[in-house]
C-alpha cells in the first residue's frame, strides 16, 4: 500500500507537466518568430505554412489546457494536501507525521497520523471532515511516497497514445499507396474502394478506443494490408479474380449503335450515359465511332475509328474483347508476337497494342533479348 506525504501532495507535478511547459515555451517562441517573418515577407509561403501549422499547435495546446481545467485533474492532489494541513492544525501535529493513501480527495480515504490510522468522512461539500479510528495496518507492506520519481512513460498519456495511433495510421496509408503503385487515393477498381473505405473506418473507429492498444491497432492494420495485397496479387495473376475484383472494359457504343443490354448490365441508366458523353463533349450518339465503359465507371469516347489503338495484351493477359474488336484471332496474334526475330509468349508481354495493322509490343525487362 502506498502512503503519500504532505510535501509530495503539495508539490505533485508530473514529468508530463514539465515537458508540456517546455513545449509551450518552445512553440510560443517559434510562433512569434514565424509571425514576424510572415508579416515581414508575405510572399514567402514557407513562413505562411509554418504560421498556419503553429496556429493549429497553439489551438491544440489551449484545448488540452481547457480540458484539464474542466476535469479538475490538476487540483486533486492539492485538495488532499489541504486536508492534511487542516488535520495537522486540528491535531496539533507536524505535517511530516501525516500521510494519505490516495492523491484524490474522496470519502472513506485512509489517513495515518503518526502511528494511528483513520478513515475520513467528508461532508457533502468536502469542506468539513470527521476522522474515524481504524485498526492498525502494521501487517501491510507500506511504501511511503515522498517525492515524484522521474518517469518518461508517455504511453500512459491519452494524447500521446492517440497521436501515436494517428501517426501509425498515416504511415500505413502512405505505405499502401506507394506499394500499390499509386500516387493518390484514386478509386479505379473495387479493391481501391475497399482499401480506402475500410482502412479509413479502421483508423477512425479504433484510435479513440482506450481498450485497444497501439500494438493491437497496428496488427489490425497489418492484417487488412495482407488482405488487400493478397487480393491485388490474385487479381493480377488469375483471370477469374481479375474479372471479379477489377473487371474489364467493354464497348457500349459502336459505329453510332448503342448496346443497351451491355449498359444495363453495367448498372447504368440512359441519364448516366448522356452525362458521361456530355463530359466528353459529345451530344450526338450517332457521331460516336466507339465508346468504351471503363472499370472505374467512366466512358471513353473515340470519334475516329481509324486511329483506334487496341490494347490486346495487358500485364501478360490477352483481352479477348479487344482482340475481337480488332478483328483478330489467337492464331494471328501468336504469329505477330515477335521482336527482332525472337518469339514471345503472351505472358512475357507487358503491353501489346494493335493500330493500323501494326503490332507494338513491350516485353517484360527480364524477357528482352540480350
C-alpha positions in Angstrom: 0.0 0.0 0.0 1.3 3.5 -0.9 1.1 6.4 1.6 1.7 9.9 0.3 3.4 12.6 2.3 2.2 16.2 2.6 5.2 17.5 0.6 4.5 15.1 -2.2 0.9 16.0 -2.5 1.5 19.8 -2.2 4.1 19.7 -5.0 2.8 17.0 -7.2 3.9 17.9 -10.7 4.3 15.1 -13.1 7.1 14.8 -15.7 4.5 15.4 -18.4 3.6 18.8 -16.8 7.2 19.9 -17.1 7.5 18.6 -20.7 4.3 20.3 -21.5 5.6 23.6 -20.1 8.8 23.5 -22.1 6.8 22.6 -25.2 4.5 25.6 -24.7 7.5 27.9 -24.3 9.2 26.4 -27.4 6.1 26.6 -29.5 5.5 30.2 -28.3 8.9 31.4 -29.4 8.8 29.7 -32.8 5.2 31.0 -33.3 6.4 34.6 -32.6 9.3 34.2 -35.0 7.1 32.8 -37.7 4.6 35.7 -37.3 7.4 38.2 -37.5 8.9 36.6 -40.7 5.4 36.2 -42.3 4.4 39.8 -41.7 7.8 41.0 -42.9 7.5 39.0 -46.2 4.1 37.8 -47.0 5.2 36.4 -50.4 7.3 33.7 -48.7 5.0 30.7 -48.5 7.3 28.8 -46.2 6.6 31.1 -43.3 2.9 31.2 -44.2 2.7 27.4 -43.9 4.8 27.5 -40.7 2.4 30.1 -39.3 -0.7 28.0 -40.1 1.0 24.9 -38.6 1.9 26.6 -35.3 -1.5 28.2 -35.1 -3.0 24.7 -35.1 -0.5 23.6 -32.5 -1.4 26.6 -30.3 -5.1 25.8 -30.7 -4.4 22.2 -29.6 -2.4 23.3 -26.5 -5.2 25.6 -25.5 -7.8 22.8 -26.0 -5.7 20.5 -23.8 -5.5 23.1 -21.0 -9.2 23.7 -21.1 -9.9 20.0 -21.0 -7.6 19.6 -17.9 -9.3 22.5 -16.2 -12.8 21.1 -16.8 -11.7 17.7 -15.5 -10.1 19.2 -12.4 -7.3 16.7 -12.8 -4.6 19.2 -11.7 -6.1 20.2 -8.3 -6.9 16.7 -6.8 -3.6 16.2 -5.1 -3.6 19.8 -3.7 -7.1 19.2 -2.2 -5.7 16.2 -0.3 -2.7 18.3 0.8 -5.1 21.0 2.1 -7.0 18.3 4.1 -3.7 17.1 5.6 -2.8 20.7 6.5 -6.2 21.1 8.2 -5.7 17.8 10.2 -2.2 18.9 11.2 -3.7 22.1 12.6 -6.6 20.4 14.4 -4.5 17.5 15.8 -1.5 19.8 16.6 1.0 17.6 14.8 3.5 18.2 12.1 2.6 17.7 8.5 5.6 15.4 8.3 3.7 12.9 10.5 0.6 12.8 8.4 0.1 10.5 5.3 -2.8 9.8 2.9 -3.4 6.6 0.9 -4.7 8.5 -2.2 -3.9 11.5 -4.3 -7.6 12.1 -4.9 -9.9 13.5 -2.3 -12.7 11.0 -1.6 -14.9 9.9 1.3 -13.5 6.9 3.1 -9.9 7.5 2.2 -7.2 6.4 4.7 -5.2 8.8 6.8 -2.2 8.0 9.0 -1.4 10.4 11.9 1.9 9.3 13.5 1.2 5.6 14.3 -2.6 5.7 14.2 -4.8 5.1 11.2 -8.1 6.8 10.5 -10.8 6.8 7.7 -12.0 10.2 6.6 -15.7 11.0 6.4 -16.3 14.2 4.3 -19.4 16.3 4.3 -21.4 16.9 1.0 -19.3 20.0 0.0 -16.0 18.4 1.1 -15.3 21.4 3.3 -15.6 19.6 6.6 -14.4 16.2 7.8 -14.6 13.7 10.6 -11.9 11.1 11.5 -12.9 7.5 12.4 -10.2 5.5 14.1 -9.5 2.2 12.4 -7.3 -0.8 13.2 -3.6 -0.7 12.7 -2.2 -1.8 9.4 1.2 -2.8 10.7 1.0 -6.1 8.8 0.6 -4.3 5.4 3.6 -3.7 3.2 3.6 0.1 3.2 5.5 2.2 0.7 6.0 5.9 1.7 6.0 8.2 -1.3 7.9 11.3 -0.5 8.7 12.7 -4.0 8.0 12.2 -7.6 10.2 9.7 -9.4 11.2 10.9 -12.8 9.3 8.8 -15.3 9.1 9.1 -19.1 6.3 6.5 -19.5 4.5 8.6 -22.1 2.3 5.7 -23.2 0.0 6.4 -20.2 -0.9 9.8 -21.6 -4.1 9.7 -23.6 -3.0 12.4 -26.0 0.3 10.6 -26.7 -1.5 7.3 -27.3 -4.0 9.0 -29.7 -1.1 10.7 -31.5 0.8 7.5 -32.0 -2.3 5.8 -33.4 -2.9 8.6 -35.8 0.8 8.6 -36.9 0.7 4.8 -37.4 -2.5 5.1 -39.5 -0.9 7.9 -41.6 2.2 5.8 -42.2 0.1 2.8 -43.2 -2.0 4.8 -45.7 1.2 6.2 -47.3 2.8 2.7 -47.4 -0.3 1.1 -49.0 -0.5 3.9 -51.6 3.2 3.6 -52.5 3.3 -0.2 -52.6 0.1 -0.3 -54.7 1.9 1.8 -57.3 -0.4 4.8 -57.0 0.3 8.4 -56.3 -3.0 9.2 -54.6 -6.3 7.6 -53.3 -8.0 7.5 -56.7 -10.6 4.7 -56.8 -10.2 3.0 -60.1 -11.1 -0.6 -59.0 -13.2 -2.4 -56.4 -10.0 -3.2 -54.5 -9.1 0.5 -54.3 -12.5 1.4 -53.0 -12.4 -1.3 -50.4 -8.9 -0.4 -49.4 -9.8 3.3 -48.8 -13.2 2.8 -47.1 -12.2 0.0 -44.8 -8.8 1.5 -43.9 -10.5 4.8 -43.1 -13.1 3.0 -41.0 -10.4 1.1 -39.1 -8.4 4.1 -38.3 -11.4 6.3 -37.4 -13.1 3.7 -35.3 -10.1 2.4 -33.3 -8.0 5.4 -32.5 -10.4 6.7 -29.8 -10.8 3.3 -28.1 -8.7 3.1 -25.0 -9.2 -0.6 -24.7 -7.4 -1.2 -28.0 -3.6 -0.9 -27.5 -1.2 0.5 -30.0 0.1 -3.0 -30.8 -3.4 -4.3 -31.4 -4.2 -1.3 -33.6 -1.0 -1.9 -35.6 -1.8 -5.6 -36.0 -5.3 -4.9 -37.3 -3.8 -2.5 -40.0 -1.2 -5.1 -41.0 -3.9 -7.8 -41.3 -6.0 -5.5 -43.5 -2.9 -4.8 -45.6 -2.3 -8.6 -46.0 -5.9 -9.0 -47.3 -5.6 -6.1 -49.7 -2.3 -7.2 -51.2 -3.4 -10.8 -51.4 -6.5 -9.6 -53.4 -4.2 -7.5 -55.6 -1.9 -10.4 -56.2 -4.7 -12.8 -57.2 -6.4 -10.2 -59.4 -3.1 -9.6 -61.4 -2.3 -13.3 -61.8 -5.6 -15.0 -62.4 -8.3 -14.2 -65.0 -11.2 -15.1 -62.7 -10.1 -12.9 -59.8 -9.2 -10.1 -62.3 -12.7 -10.2 -63.7 -14.4 -10.3 -60.3 -12.2 -7.8 -58.4 -11.1 -5.4 -61.2 -13.3 -6.0 -64.2 -12.7 -5.5 -67.9 -13.6 -2.5 -70.1 -16.2 -3.3 -72.8 -17.8 -1.5 -75.7 -21.2 0.2 -75.2 -21.4 2.1 -78.5 -20.0 1.0 -81.8 -20.5 3.0 -85.1 -23.3 5.0 -83.5 -25.2 1.9 -82.3 -25.8 1.6 -78.6 -25.6 -1.8 -76.9 -28.4 -1.2 -74.4 -28.1 -4.7 -72.9 -24.4 -4.0 -72.0 -25.2 -0.7 -70.5 -27.9 -2.2 -68.3 -25.6 -5.0 -67.2 -23.2 -2.3 -66.0 -26.0 -0.7 -63.9 -26.1 2.5 -65.9 -29.2 4.4 -66.9 -29.7 6.5 -70.0 -29.2 9.6 -68.0 -25.8 8.2 -66.7 -24.8 7.5 -70.3 -25.7 11.0 -71.5 -23.9 12.6 -68.6 -20.7 10.7 -69.4 -21.0 11.7 -73.1 -21.6 15.3 -72.3 -18.4 15.4 -70.1 -16.5 14.2 -73.2 -18.1 17.0 -75.3 -20.3 14.6 -77.2 -24.0 15.4 -77.7 -25.0 13.2 -80.6 -24.7 9.4 -80.1 -24.6 8.8 -83.9 -21.3 10.7 -84.2 -19.6 8.2 -82.0 -17.4 5.5 -83.6 -16.8 3.8 -80.3 -17.5 4.3 -76.6 -15.8 2.0 -74.0 -17.1 1.6 -70.5 -14.0 1.7 -68.2 -13.6 -0.2 -65.0 -13.9 2.9 -62.8 -17.4 3.7 -64.3 -16.4 6.3 -66.8 -16.8 6.2 -70.5 -14.0 6.8 -73.0 -15.2 8.1 -76.4 -13.4 7.7 -79.7 -14.7 9.6 -82.7 -12.1 8.4 -85.2 -12.0 4.6 -85.6 -9.0 4.7 -87.9 -6.8 5.9 -85.1 -8.2 3.4 -82.6 -5.5 1.6 -80.5 -6.4 -1.9 -79.4 -4.7 -3.0 -76.1 -4.8 -6.7 -76.9 -2.3 -7.8 -74.2 -2.2 -6.1 -70.8 0.0 -7.4 -67.9 0.6 -10.7 -69.8 -3.1 -11.4 -70.2 -4.9 -11.4 -73.6 -8.0 -9.2 -73.7 -10.5 -11.2 -75.8 -12.8 -8.2 -76.2 -10.0 -6.1 -77.7 -8.8 -9.0 -79.8 -12.3 -9.4 -81.3 -12.8 -5.7 -81.8 -9.6 -5.6 -83.8 -10.9 -8.4 -86.0 -8.0 -10.7 -85.0 -7.8 -14.2 -83.5 -5.4 -16.2 -81.4 -3.6 -17.6 -84.4 -2.9 -14.3 -86.0 -1.8 -12.9 -82.6 0.7 -15.7 -82.0 2.3 -15.1 -85.4 2.9 -11.5 -84.6 4.4 -12.0 -81.1 7.9 -11.4 -82.3 10.5 -8.8 -81.6 13.7 -8.8 -83.7 13.1 -12.3 -84.7 12.6 -13.6 -81.2 9.3 -15.3 -80.5 7.4 -14.4 -77.3 4.5 -15.9 -75.4 1.6 -13.6 -74.3 2.6 -13.9 -70.6 6.0 -12.5 -71.5 4.5 -9.3 -72.8 3.9 -6.3 -70.5 1.8 -4.4 -73.0 0.8 -5.3 -76.6 -1.2 -2.9 -78.8 -2.5 -3.0 -82.3 -3.1 0.0 -84.6 -3.4 0.4 -88.3 -2.4 -3.1 -89.0 0.8 -2.9 -86.8 1.7 -4.6 -83.5 3.5 -2.7 -80.8 5.0 -5.0 -78.1 6.6 -4.1 -74.8 8.1 -7.3 -73.2 9.0 -7.5 -69.5 12.6 -6.5 -68.8 13.8 -10.0 -68.0 12.3 -11.3 -71.2 14.2 -9.0 -73.6 16.7 -10.5 -75.9 20.2 -9.9 -74.9 
